[in-house]
Amino acid sequence: MTIQLLFFGITTDLIGNSSAAFTLPEACSVALFKVLLIEKYPQLQNNSSFAIAVNESYATENEVIKEGDVVAIIPPVSGG
């Protein structure tokens, strides 16, 4: 299945793009997605504390991603 990825903050710089199509196996959990994401984009390895949002809602590790979902990669944000 294919989903749309959106990258924010430092992840945009690391990937070199703000969005991408991404292919996943059926019934893929967010936990498995994170593993597959690091395999495809190893430059995210050192920034693995990012949050995942599916269709504009923060996702849990057990949530299942479905065909056509929009998945956002949100890095930690520090403020001042």
N, C-alpha and C positions, 0 to 999 in steps of 0.2 A: 504494500500500500504506500501511497505517497502523501506526505504532509508538507506544510509550508513552515519553514523555520524563520524566526525573526531574531536578530541579534541586537543587543543594546550595550551601551557603554564600551568598556574595554574589549568585550567580545567582538564588536564590530571591527575594531582595529586589528585584533588578532586574526580574524577570518578574512578580512579585506572586503567585506560586503555586509550589508544590513539584512539581507534575506537570502534564502536558498531553498530549493526543493530537497527533500530528504526521503529516502525509501526505507521503510521499516517492515518487519514481519508482522503478520496479522496478530491481533491480541497482544500487542507490545505494551508492557508496563512502563511507567516513567523511569523506574530503576533500571530496566534493561535499555531503555532509550539513552540514558546517561552513559552507559558503557559503550553503546554503539556510536554515540556522538564523539566521545574521546577517541575511539578507534579511527573515525573519519577525520577528525580535527584534533590531532595530538597537541597542537599548540594551546588547547584549552586545558591540558593536563594540570598545569600549575595554578589554574584558576577554577578548580573543580567545586568551589563552594557556591556556585551560582544557583539561583532559584529557577524553577521551571513553571511556566504558566501555560495552560492549555485553554485555548479560546477565551483569553483574558481573565482567567481565574487561576490563582496559584494551585498547583497540583501536588498531590501526595505521591509517595513512591509507588503505591499500589494502584494508582489510577491507570486505566487502560486508554491508550491513545487510539483514535479511530481514523479511518480514511478521511482525508480532507480537513483534519484538524489543523489549527494554527498554533504552533508551539513557540513560545518566546523564551529565550535564554537571557536571564536577568542577573548580571553580576552584583556582588555586594556593593552597597553605596555607603560612602562615609560623608558625614556632613560636618559643618563647623559652626 
